[in-house]
Amino acid sequence: MLLAGFFFALMNVCVKFVSHLPTLEVVLFRSVISLVATYLILKQKRIPLLGTNKKLLIARGIAGCLGLIGSFYTLQNIPLASAVTINYTAPLFTAVLGIFIVKQPVRPIQFLFFSLAIAGVLMLKGFDTRISNLDLIIGLLAALFAAIAYNIIAKIKTSEHPLVIIFYFPLITIPFVGIYSIFHWQMPQGMDWFYLLLVGILTQLAQYYMTLSYQTANLSKVASLTYLGVVYALGFGYLLFDESYNIYSILGIVLIILAILLNMKVKTTSSIKKGQESS
């Protein structure tokens, strides 16, 4: 998980290095690499490409597409650690939407954690003039669409192969961002090509190590390590992009991460209790 988080952090840095390119063009490069890699693995394993729950798979692809566009937009337009932190609010949206989509109950204390995260977001926005209202809205919408995608995955995880679920994401994304890119194409120059290639490669590596971690270790322990991404982002932002934060912005980031970790702990505890009761 430490490797996965580091690779995701490097991917975020590469996205920021190409901030002068249109966001949808960067998403296109990332999606093409993901499509090719996933397709080759599916063919090698002889797994049917299109799955069975096509409507839900398409919905997951659309939600994932919109979430990635918003995520890359914030990475390109606001300080790195702020963008990463706002993107990490997705688990909170996932828990709330889970009440309606997968009928997963939420304990009353979790709403306190949601409020804590909202307070952190408002503090981060209020004390960092580099984040506009539009940037914040797009970042939160990205997290919301990611949460929708996660809930759809939860509904179909037992009936669809994970690679098929992943395959639909670039399958839906490429036509959408491709059409836009045709009319707004900006030719990458020099090192841009290297960074764009790295965006795709680093994402695949990060997803591989993250999946390996979830398969071989305690979920609650390794999941919390993903939030080291904020520490990576703070470091990379300071060293590579000359970004700094005042104490109130740092406190806002800490509040958001604390709320997410507390929410995760409550969910994990509830799952353990259910397992004990059923046994």
C-alpha positions as CSV (number, residue, x, y, z in Angstrom):
1,M,0.0,0.0,0.0
2,L,2.9,2.3,0.6
3,L,4.1,1.7,-2.9
4,A,0.6,2.2,-4.3
5,G,0.3,5.5,-2.5
6,F,3.7,6.6,-3.7
7,F,2.9,5.7,-7.3
8,F,-0.4,7.6,-7.1
9,A,1.4,10.6,-5.7
10,L,3.9,10.5,-8.6
11,M,1.0,10.3,-11.0
12,N,-0.6,13.4,-9.4
13,V,2.7,15.2,-9.9
14,C,2.9,14.2,-13.6
15,V,-0.7,15.5,-14.0
16,K,0.3,18.8,-12.5
17,F,3.4,19.1,-14.7
18,V,1.1,19.1,-17.7
19,S,-1.3,21.8,-16.3
20,H,-0.8,23.8,-19.5
21,L,-2.6,21.0,-21.5
22,P,-6.4,20.7,-21.6
23,T,-7.6,18.4,-18.7
24,L,-9.7,16.2,-21.1
25,E,-6.6,15.6,-23.2
26,V,-4.6,14.4,-20.2
27,V,-7.6,12.1,-19.3
28,L,-7.5,10.8,-22.8
29,F,-3.9,9.7,-22.6
30,R,-4.5,8.1,-19.2
31,S,-7.6,6.2,-20.5
32,V,-6.0,4.9,-23.7
33,I,-3.1,3.3,-21.7
34,S,-5.6,1.8,-19.3
35,L,-7.8,0.5,-22.1
36,V,-4.9,-1.2,-23.9
37,A,-3.5,-2.8,-20.7
38,T,-6.9,-4.0,-19.4
39,Y,-7.9,-5.4,-22.8
40,L,-4.7,-7.4,-23.2
41,I,-5.1,-9.0,-19.8
42,L,-8.8,-9.8,-20.4
43,K,-7.9,-11.5,-23.7
44,Q,-5.1,-13.4,-22.1
45,K,-7.3,-14.7,-19.4
46,R,-10.2,-15.3,-21.9
47,I,-12.6,-13.3,-19.9
48,P,-15.7,-11.9,-21.8
49,L,-15.1,-8.2,-22.3
50,L,-18.6,-6.7,-21.9
51,G,-19.9,-8.5,-18.9
52,T,-23.6,-9.1,-18.1
53,N,-24.9,-6.0,-16.2
54,K,-24.3,-3.6,-19.1
55,K,-26.5,-0.8,-17.8
56,L,-24.7,-0.7,-14.4
57,L,-21.3,-1.1,-16.0
58,I,-22.0,1.8,-18.4
59,A,-23.3,3.9,-15.4
60,R,-20.1,3.1,-13.6
61,G,-18.1,4.1,-16.6
62,I,-19.9,7.5,-16.9
63,A,-19.5,8.2,-13.2
64,G,-15.8,7.2,-13.2
65,C,-15.2,9.4,-16.3
66,L,-16.8,12.5,-14.7
67,G,-14.9,11.8,-11.4
68,L,-11.6,11.5,-13.2
69,I,-12.1,14.7,-15.2
70,G,-12.9,16.7,-12.1
71,S,-10.0,15.1,-10.2
72,F,-7.5,16.0,-12.9
73,Y,-8.9,19.5,-13.2
74,T,-8.3,20.2,-9.5
75,L,-4.8,18.7,-9.7
76,Q,-4.0,21.1,-12.5
77,N,-5.5,24.2,-11.1
78,I,-5.1,24.3,-7.3
79,P,-2.3,23.4,-4.9
80,L,-1.4,19.7,-5.0
81,A,-2.2,18.8,-1.3
82,S,-5.5,20.7,-1.4
83,A,-6.5,18.9,-4.6
84,V,-5.6,15.5,-3.2
85,T,-7.4,16.2,0.1
86,I,-10.6,17.3,-1.6
87,N,-10.5,14.2,-3.8
88,Y,-10.2,12.1,-0.6
89,T,-13.7,13.2,0.5
90,A,-15.0,10.5,-1.8
91,P,-15.3,7.9,1.0
92,L,-17.6,10.2,2.9
93,F,-19.9,10.6,-0.1
94,T,-19.7,6.9,-0.7
95,A,-21.0,6.2,2.8
96,V,-23.9,8.6,2.4
97,L,-24.9,7.4,-1.1
98,G,-24.6,3.8,0.2
99,I,-27.7,4.3,2.3
100,F,-29.7,4.6,-0.9
101,I,-27.8,2.6,-3.5
102,V,-26.6,-0.5,-1.7
103,K,-28.9,-0.1,1.4
104,Q,-25.9,0.1,3.7
105,P,-26.9,1.7,7.1
106,V,-25.0,4.7,8.5
107,R,-24.6,5.0,12.3
108,P,-25.6,8.4,13.8
109,I,-22.1,9.2,14.9
110,Q,-20.9,9.1,11.3
111,F,-22.9,12.2,10.5
112,L,-20.7,14.0,13.1
113,F,-17.7,12.8,11.1
114,F,-19.3,14.1,7.9
115,S,-19.8,17.5,9.6
116,L,-16.2,17.5,10.7
117,A,-15.1,16.9,7.1
118,I,-17.3,19.7,5.8
119,A,-15.8,22.0,8.4
120,G,-12.3,21.0,7.2
121,V,-13.3,21.7,3.6
122,L,-14.6,25.1,4.5
123,M,-11.5,25.9,6.5
124,L,-9.3,24.8,3.7
125,K,-11.2,26.9,1.2
126,G,-11.6,29.9,3.4
127,F,-7.9,30.2,4.3
128,D,-6.5,29.4,0.9
129,T,-7.2,32.2,-1.6
130,R,-5.7,30.0,-4.4
131,I,-8.9,27.9,-4.3
132,S,-11.8,29.5,-6.1
133,N,-15.5,28.6,-5.5
134,L,-15.5,26.9,-8.9
135,D,-12.4,24.9,-8.1
136,L,-13.9,23.7,-4.9
137,I,-17.3,22.8,-6.5
138,I,-15.5,20.8,-9.3
139,G,-13.4,19.0,-6.7
140,L,-16.3,18.0,-4.6
141,L,-18.3,16.9,-7.6
142,A,-15.4,14.8,-8.7
143,A,-15.5,13.1,-5.3
144,L,-19.3,12.7,-5.6
145,F,-19.0,11.0,-9.0
146,A,-16.2,8.8,-7.7
147,A,-18.5,7.8,-4.8
148,I,-21.3,6.9,-7.2
149,A,-18.9,4.7,-9.2
150,Y,-17.8,3.0,-5.9
151,N,-21.4,2.2,-5.0
152,I,-22.1,0.8,-8.4
153,I,-19.0,-1.4,-8.1
154,A,-20.4,-2.6,-4.7
155,K,-23.7,-3.6,-6.4
156,I,-22.0,-5.7,-9.2
157,K,-18.8,-6.9,-7.5
158,T,-20.2,-10.4,-7.1
159,S,-21.5,-10.8,-10.7
160,E,-18.8,-9.1,-12.7
161,H,-15.0,-9.7,-13.0
162,P,-13.0,-6.8,-11.5
163,L,-11.1,-6.4,-14.8
164,V,-14.4,-6.0,-16.7
165,I,-15.5,-3.3,-14.3
166,I,-12.1,-1.5,-14.9
167,F,-12.4,-2.0,-18.7
168,Y,-15.7,-0.1,-18.9
169,F,-14.1,3.0,-17.4
170,P,-11.8,3.8,-20.4
171,L,-14.3,2.3,-22.8
172,I,-16.8,5.0,-21.9
173,T,-14.2,7.8,-21.2
174,I,-12.3,7.6,-24.5
175,P,-15.2,8.5,-26.8
176,F,-16.3,11.4,-24.5
177,V,-12.9,13.0,-24.0
178,G,-11.7,12.0,-27.5
179,I,-14.4,14.0,-29.3
180,Y,-13.6,17.1,-27.2
181,S,-9.9,16.7,-27.8
182,I,-10.3,16.5,-31.5
183,F,-11.7,20.0,-31.6
184,H,-9.5,21.4,-28.8
185,W,-6.2,19.5,-29.4
186,Q,-3.1,21.1,-28.0
187,M,0.0,19.2,-29.2
188,P,2.2,18.1,-26.3
189,Q,5.8,19.3,-26.5
190,G,9.0,17.7,-25.4
191,M,8.8,16.3,-21.8
192,D,4.9,16.5,-22.0
193,W,4.9,13.1,-23.8
194,F,7.0,11.6,-21.0
195,Y,4.7,12.9,-18.3
196,L,1.6,11.7,-20.1
197,L,3.0,8.3,-20.6
198,L,3.9,8.2,-16.9
199,V,0.4,9.1,-15.9
200,G,-0.9,5.9,-17.5
201,I,1.9,3.7,-16.3
202,L,2.0,4.9,-12.7
203,T,-1.8,4.6,-12.5
204,Q,-1.6,0.9,-13.6
205,L,1.2,0.2,-11.1
206,A,-0.6,1.9,-8.3
207,Q,-3.8,0.0,-8.9
208,Y,-1.9,-3.3,-9.1
209,Y,-0.1,-2.8,-5.8
210,M,-3.3,-1.4,-4.1
211,T,-5.3,-4.5,-5.2
212,L,-2.5,-6.8,-4.1
213,S,-2.5,-5.1,-0.7
214,Y,-6.3,-5.4,-0.2
215,Q,-6.1,-9.1,-1.2
216,T,-3.3,-10.0,1.2
217,A,-3.6,-7.8,4.3
218,N,-6.1,-6.5,6.9
219,L,-8.4,-4.1,5.1
220,S,-8.7,-1.5,7.8
221,K,-4.9,-1.3,8.4
222,V,-3.9,-0.9,4.7
223,A,-6.8,1.4,3.8
224,S,-5.7,4.0,6.2
225,L,-2.3,4.1,4.6
226,T,-3.8,5.6,1.4
227,Y,-4.1,8.9,3.2
228,L,-0.3,9.2,3.3
229,G,-1.0,10.6,-0.2
230,V,-1.7,13.9,1.4
231,V,1.8,13.8,3.1
232,Y,3.3,13.0,-0.3
233,A,1.4,15.8,-1.9
234,L,2.5,18.3,0.7
235,G,6.1,17.3,0.2
236,F,6.0,17.2,-3.6
237,G,4.1,20.5,-3.7
238,Y,6.7,22.2,-1.6
239,L,9.7,20.8,-3.4
240,L,8.6,20.8,-7.0
241,F,5.9,23.6,-7.2
242,D,7.0,26.0,-4.4
243,E,3.6,25.5,-2.7
244,S,3.2,26.4,1.0
245,Y,0.3,26.4,3.4
246,N,-0.7,28.5,6.4
247,I,-1.6,26.8,9.7
248,Y,-5.3,27.1,9.2
249,S,-5.1,25.4,5.8
250,I,-3.1,22.6,7.3
251,L,-5.7,22.3,10.1
252,G,-8.4,22.0,7.5
253,I,-6.5,19.2,5.8
254,V,-6.0,17.4,9.1
255,L,-9.8,17.7,10.0
256,I,-10.8,16.2,6.6
257,I,-8.4,13.2,7.0
258,L,-9.4,12.7,10.7
259,A,-13.1,12.6,9.7
260,I,-12.4,10.0,7.0
261,L,-10.3,7.8,9.3
262,L,-12.9,8.0,12.1
263,N,-15.6,7.1,9.6
264,M,-13.5,4.2,8.3
265,K,-13.0,2.9,11.9
266,V,-16.7,3.0,12.7
267,K,-17.5,1.1,9.5
268,T,-14.8,-1.5,10.2
269,T,-16.0,-2.0,13.8
270,S,-19.6,-2.5,12.6
271,S,-18.4,-5.1,10.0
272,I,-16.5,-7.0,12.7
273,K,-19.5,-7.0,15.0
274,K,-21.8,-8.3,12.3
275,G,-19.4,-11.1,11.5
276,Q,-19.2,-12.1,15.2
277,E,-23.0,-12.1,15.5
278,S,-23.5,-14.2,12.4
279,S,-20.9,-16.7,13.6
